[in-house]
């Protein structure tokens, strides 16, 4: 049985003129951490609020532990929620904010103190428990909000942008703490975020939304390596995926992608998929490849193209080389030690097994025949 299941869920605002969520179906297994990822306005927060019972569902069904919860109030759902805005009680100390869910359930003071200390130690806020929310940083307030959500047993834990108010170093540390707590306690969690790095680092699976519509759901590897469409491919990954317009041509038994009088060989595992729509006409395709799968090397037939250095960014742990080929700008992620001059001619070689092909009209990825890219 699934811990959480959404079936054909819709959310409309303004007398039905704004569709925030459209026909959303997904499920969450017990002990799993699922991220709902997407840009502002994609429907992820509306989804979380419907699950929590803060907002009504326009249409569809939500099940928790196999029982439909559409008509249950937020208090009647066994769900814990950590808000992006903290929602801490300003007149209570951080200790009492965390203790509140236990006190209203009649837990004994000694037990409350033990549980608060335990979760505070995990989130490294023990030394500020006596302070009021107004007396501590936003990072401490965010940790307190999370501690208050995690301190009580619940069927499901919802996290709303859990790292949004932390600096870069704090985000890294906090990610580790959240994932460790979730795994060691075997908690079922769902969190929403617009930060693709946060989703990739934390989640067991990621559901990508755009304009209220589910674009893809899968493991971090599936989302990163095998995006279903151009939106997912572009939204996930830093530096972003390269997209290169090309013309599909056939030479003897091989298919080639022609870009500005240079050619790249299309991998063999795309052959059957291409032959279903290639009739000898000129066909435009969109190649996608991540910067880490392009290299500086001596020319290799069918894998290498040449261009001019547009810019080179040395960012310490790596370097980002941008190469101009015609109107296309192609990013290459390199290990340290490289140096380039603007306008310098360079050869870049593609890992053909990592090339993705998209239909530029529909935006959908053309599936290769191997088991992974056919997902």
Protein Blocks (a to p, Z undefined) as FASTA:
>chain_A
ZZbdcehiacdeehhlacfbghiacdddehiacdddddehilmmmmmmmmnopaccfbdc
ddeehiafklpcfklpccddddfklopafkbcfklmmmmmmmmnopafklmmmmmmmmmm
mnopmlmmmpcfklpcfklmmmmmmmmmmmpccfbdcdehkllmccfklmmmmmmmmmmm
mmmnopacddddfbfklmmmmpmbdcddeehiafbgcdfklmmmmcfbfklmmmnocddd
dddddddddehjbccddeehiacdddfklmmmmmmmmgoiacdddddddfklcccdddde
hiaccdddfbdcdehjaccddddehjbccdddddehiacdehiacdddddfklpccddfk
nopacddfbfklmZZ
